[in-house]
């Protein structure tokens, strides 16, 4: 199956989930070839066909309607790309601090990286169009706004969308007040809360035991005096 076919099938699954779980909401319509070409020219790259097909299907997904944040539109991709590119050109990054296993360039920022989504805090998944000697064009990277690039859990863009579709269908994500919620993340937080409650309970038990011991000692002292 080609990369384009995988993207379209993944979107079929994602759209079906939206239709069932957010029936009153419709995702954005797609971008035009002209708009996609204009951004590619601005970035001086060639967008892979699988990304073009995806953008023509949906020009991003707004914040809170996409797992982890938002799927970037053309305008948002340019804003993210411009911000990091301007900082890199101004010499604000130290490439020597970036570690790579050879799959991606050891740079804090590369102009051939295309931001794909956003968590609202400066972190995102990216498509890499200028990989290292051990990488391949179109691979996905994760970009941490403080540390820079690192390997992604997704092998490529179709794999990224397929993982989102899998998460929808397998119940990882649900809707709460018209926002997409990651149930796995909530579960982890819940476990931490439970641990905190147990610790608080243990501390209270210890305090009660200490008070009981003090009370017993006091009684013993009174008996001895008698």
GIZI-V974479 format. One record per pair of residues at least 24 apart in sequence whose ideal C-beta (glycine too) atoms are under 7 Angstrom apart, sorted by the first residue. I is the first residue (numbers start at 1). J is the second residue. Records with the same first field share a line. If there is no record, write none. Layout:
BEGIN
I = J, J
END
This chain:
BEGIN
3 = 50, 158
4 = 49, 50, 53
6 = 158, 162
7 = 50, 53, 54, 157, 158, 161
8 = 53
10 = 158, 161, 162, 165
11 = 54, 57, 161
13 = 165, 169
14 = 164, 165, 168
17 = 168, 169
21 = 175
22 = 175, 178
25 = 178
27 = 58, 61
28 = 58, 59, 60, 61, 73
29 = 59
30 = 55, 56, 57, 58, 59
31 = 55, 56, 59, 74
35 = 74
36 = 74
39 = 74, 77, 78
42 = 78
43 = 81, 111
45 = 112, 129
48 = 138
50 = 157, 158
51 = 127, 157
63 = 120
64 = 179, 180
65 = 180
66 = 117, 180
67 = 164, 167, 173, 180, 182
68 = 117, 119, 182
69 = 117, 118, 119, 120
70 = 117, 118
71 = 117
72 = 115, 116, 117, 118
77 = 114, 115
80 = 115, 118, 124
81 = 115
84 = 109
85 = 109, 111
98 = 148, 149
100 = 132
101 = 134
102 = 132, 133, 134
103 = 131, 132, 134, 135, 139, 151
104 = 128, 131, 132, 135, 141, 149
105 = 130, 132
108 = 148
113 = 141
116 = 160
121 = 145
125 = 152, 154, 160
127 = 157
END
